[in-house]
Amino acid sequence: MRDFPVEVVACFVGLVLIALFAHILFRKLRFPCTVGLVFVGMLLFKLGGVFEPLNVLQRVHLTPNFIPKNAFGHRGCVITR
């Protein structure tokens, strides 16, 4: 199994913290969280080209391989009746 570099793990932890605080802020402002998180993501991507510590954000690409398969071999969740 290949280990992830420390920078990538720190990047994901940082992104989760940013999403958490943004969600709290958008709920207080009564602004749709999904729309706000899209704007936050675009802002972080733009800042990645300017601010050196955020430069790693432009090298991280999410793929469907990050979604684990469940017991039935399907990706994501399974809806049952």
N, C-alpha and C positions, 0 to 999 in steps of 0.2 A: 504494500500500500504506500502510495506517495504522500508525503506530508505537504501541507500547504505552507508557503513562506509566512513568516511572522507578519510581514507588511500586509498580506492579503487578509489574514485573520483580524488584524487590528483595523483594517479598512472596513470589514463587515461589522465588527463590533461598533465602530464609530458611526456607520450608517444606521445601524439599529437604534443607537442612542439619539441621533439626529431625528430619525423618524418618530421616536417616542416623544421627544420634546416638541416637535412640529405638530404632532397629533394633539397634544395637550393644548398648545397655543391655538390651533384651528378650532378645537371644540369650544374654547372660551370665547373666540371671536364669532362663533356660529357660522363658520365657513366650511364648505365641503372638504373633508380631509383628503379624499382621493385626489381632488383637483389641486389642493395645496401641496400635497406630496409630489405631484408631477412638477409643479413650479419649483419646489425645493430641489428636486433632482436635476432640473435644467440649470438652476443656479449653481449647484455643486459642480456640474460638468463644466460650466463656463469658468468657474473659479479654479478648476483643475489645470487649465492652461496658463493661468496667471500666478497662482500661489503654489510654490514648490511642494509643500507637504501633501497637497491634494492632487498632485500629479499622478499618483497611483490610481486614482479613480478613472482616468482615461484609458488605463490598461486592463481594467477588470471587465470581463464580458460574461454575462449570465447565460447559461445554456439550459435546455431542458434536462440535461443530465444531473442537475442539482436536485431535481424532484425525484425522491426515491420511489421505487415500485412497492406497491402494497402486497399483501399475501396473494392476491388474485392475479398479479402480474400487470396491473393497470397503473399508470402514472396518475398521481393526484388522488382524489377521493372517489369512492364508488357510491352511487346513490341507489339505495335499495328501497323496495316498496314494502 
